[in-house]
Amino acid sequence: MKTLRLNWVLPVALLLFTITASAFNVLNEKVKGSGNIKSEARTEGPFRSISTSGSYNVYITPGAKNDIRIEADDNLLPYIETKLRGNDLEIGTKRGYDIKPSKTINIYVTLDQLEELNSSGSGGFYSKGKLKGNSVKFSFSGSTNTELELDASNLAVEVSGSSHLNLKGHIPSTKYEISGTADVEALELQSSDAKVSISGTGKLDIAVEKKLDVSVAGMGKIRYKGSPVINQSSSGMAKITKVD
């Protein structure tokens, strides 16, 4: 009886998967970029956080007034949505469409204080000047790339997939949760205390002076600069080394 059940369960599951995948492709209309790059300014109100889904490069400039400018193929601009949800600026592609830009879509924003950056998919965040904030949080998945200069009281980073972060500046208290093959370069980000959790083959380069709490599993690697007191818990082939 169990054999008979397995004989029909697998084909039915495959059929349902095929139908779902086909429906997704039909429902999402593909739109190819024209190759004619245009810049469009938008106004969405005040925001302190930015969330992206899809492949968008976001360039952030510190400033008193919130501004948004999108640089993309002219025929794709109507399909790029910018919405405000509380203090969070959400950037994504209009539902039901799969856009194919001729060049990377660049979005330029200006904000006074930074609270959160969130991203799923590809693309990245890049600062054009030192970004200021109090409690700052990053949550990145997929293959997000970032190059940021920061000045804040504390920073919490959750990064997974194959994301890469390059951080500079000064933040007294930092916390990192790294998984997958993600890596964080923060030797130029000065901190006093840091809490670190790494799994998979994640990597972290960090500068910390007073206290470093570390939990590393799998083949995770940490390189640190400074002379902190270290509380360490590691397993597998994890490596923790000091650099000059």
N, C-alpha and C positions, 0 to 999 in steps of 0.2 A: 504493500500500500504506500509506504514512504517513497519507494522508487518511482511509482506512478505519479505521485504528487510532484516530485522533483522534475520528472520528464515534462510536465506542462507548465510548471512555475517559471522555469528559466526562459522558455520561448515567449511567454506572456510578458515577462519583465523586459525582455529585449524589444518587444513590439511597442510597449508603452514608452520606453526610452526613445525609440526611433520617432514615434509620433510627436512626443514632446519637443525633441530637437528640431524636427521639421516645422512644427508650429512656430517655434522661436524664430527660425530663419525667415519664415513667411511674414510674421508680424513685424520684424525689424527691417524696415526699408533701408537699403544701403544708399548713401549719398556721397558721391566722390567730389573732392575739392576742385574748384575751378582753376586753381593756380594763381588767381588774382587776389593777392593778400591785401586786406583792408583792416583799418583800425577803427574800433567802435567804443565810445565811452558810454558807461552806464551808471545809473544812480540807484542805490538800494537802501540807503540809510546807514546809520552807524553800526559798526561791527568790530569785534575783537578776536573772533575766531574764524578759521577758514576750513572748509571741508570739500574735498574733491573726489569724484568718482569718474574714472576714465583716464585718458592720457592728456594731461594738462600741465604745463610748466607755469608756476606762479612766482612772480618776482615781487617781493614785498619791500616797500620803502617806508621808513618811519616818517610820520607827519601828522599834523593836528587834524586834517580833514580827510575823511574816507573817500577815496577815489577808486574807480574800477575802469580798466581799459582792456579790451580784448583785441588781439591781433591774430587773424585767421583768414582762411579763404572766404571771400565775400558771400558765397552761396551757402556757407556753413554757419554763419553767424546766427541766423534764426533758430538753429537747432542747439545752440549752446546756451544753457539756462543758468542764470544767476539769481538765487533766491535768498531772502533773509528769513532765518528762523531764530527768533530771539536775537542774541548777539553774534550768531553764526552765519557767515556767508557761505552758502552751498553752491558749488559749481559742478555742473554735470551736463550730460547730453539729454535732449528731449526724449521722453519715453516713446518707444516705437521706432527709433531711428538708430542706424549704425553709420556714423560719419567716418569718412576716409580722407583726412586732410593731406594736401600736397606737401605741407611742411608742418613741423611741430606747432601746436597752438600755444601761444604765449599770452598769459594774463598778468597785467600789471596792477597792483593794488597799493594803496597807501592807508596806513592805520597808525593810531597813536599808541595804544597799548595792546600787547599780544597776550591772549589767554590759551588758545588751543589751535593746533594744526592737525587735521585728520585726512588720511588719504587711503584709498583702495584702488588697486590697479597700478598703472605706470604713471610717469610724469614726475614732478618734483616741486620743491620749494627752495627759493633762493633769496637771500636778503641783500638789499642794496643799502647798506648802512646798518648800524647796531639797533636791533629791535629790543624794546624795553617792555617789561611786564613784572607782575608779582609772582603768582603761582602759574607756571606755564606747563602745558601738557602736550605731548606729541603722541599720536597713534597712527602708525604706518603699517600697511601690509602690501603684498604684491611685490612690485619692483620700484618703489618710490626712492627717489634720490634727493638729498637735501644738502645745501651749503648755507649755514646760518651763523650770524654773529649775534650774541644775546647778552643782555644785562637784566637779570631777574633775581628774585629771592630764592626760588626753588624750581626745579625742573623734574618732571616725570616723563619718561620715554618708554613707550611700548612699541616694539618694532619686530616684524616677522617677515617671512618669505625671503626674498633676495634684496631687500632694501638696503641702501647705503646712506649713512649720515656723516656729515663733516661739520663739527660744531666748534665755535670759537667764542671767547668772551669771558664773563665772570658770573658764576652762580654758586653761592655758598653751599647749598644742599641739592644733591642730585640723586635720582633713582632711575635705574635702567632695567628693563625686562626685554631680553633679546632671545629670539628663537629662529629656527630654520638656518639659513645661511646668511642672515643679516649681519652687517657689521657697522660699528660706530667708531669714528675717529674723533676723539675729543681731548687730545693732548694739549690743545691750545684753549681749552675751556677750563679755567681755574675754579676749583671747588675745594671746600673744607671737608665735607662729609659726603660719602657716596654709598648707596646700596645697589648691589648688582646681582642679577639673576640671569644666567645664560644656559640655554639648552641647545641640542643639536650641534651644529658647527659654527655657531655665532661667534663674533669677535668684538672686542672692545679695547680701544686705547684710551686711557683716562689719566688726567692730572688731578691728584687729590692730596691734601696736606695732613689732615688730622686723623680721619677714621674711614676705613674701607671694609664694608661687610660684603662678602662674596659667596655666592652659591653657583657652582658651575657643574654641569652634567654633560655627558656625551664627550664630544671633541671640542668643546668651547675653549676659547683662548682669551686671556686678559693680559694686557701690558699696561703697567701703571708707572707714572712719574710722580715723585714726591717721597715723603717718609711717613706715611700714615700707619696707625695701628691697624692690623689686619685681622679680621675674624673670618676664617675661611672654612668652607664646606665644599668639597669637590669629589667627583666620581668619574669613572671611565678614564678617558685619555685627556682630561682637562689640563690646561697649562696656565699658570699664573706667574708672570715674570716681571721684573723691574727693569726700566730703561733709564738711561741717563738723560 
